[in-house]
Amino acid sequence: MNELEFQWDEKKRLANIKKHNIDFADVVGIFYDNETLIIEDPEHYDEQRYLALGIDTKCRVVLVVHVYKDIDVIRIISARKADPKERIQFSGNNL
């Protein structure tokens, strides 16, 4: 696998820290973890978005909304702690 490049809007990153107490820099590692679950976002947007469920650098199960700008370029849109249903989904996927 090539080295991944991560992008995000700095204002969104700061707003995400304030709202969810999660820094985008803390979640990039989930994209290198084989246990991370990635699915297409079922919502309809102008661009295809994906949801990644994984464990961040602070050992939290997180949900990261992102887009692939290129094969090795990921733009993070938002990140938050996974809700109970999402944690169960992640745990069930990794048994």
JOURMO-V718695 format. One record per pair of residues at least 12 apart in sequence whose ideal C-beta (glycine too) atoms are under 6 Angstrom apart, sorted by the first residue. I is the first residue (numbers start at 0). J is the second residue. Records with the same first field share a line. If there is no record, write none. Layout:
I=J + J
This chain:
1=71
3=30 + 71
4=71 + 72
5=27 + 73
6=74
7=23 + 75
15=77
19=79
21=78
23=75 + 78
25=55 + 56 + 57
26=55 + 61 + 63 + 78
28=56
29=51 + 53
32=53
34=93
35=51 + 53
36=52 + 89 + 92
37=49 + 51
38=50
46=66
48=64 + 66
49=65
50=62
51=63
52=81 + 85 + 89
59=80
60=81 + 86 + 89
61=78 + 80 + 81
62=79 + 81 + 85
63=78
64=76 + 77
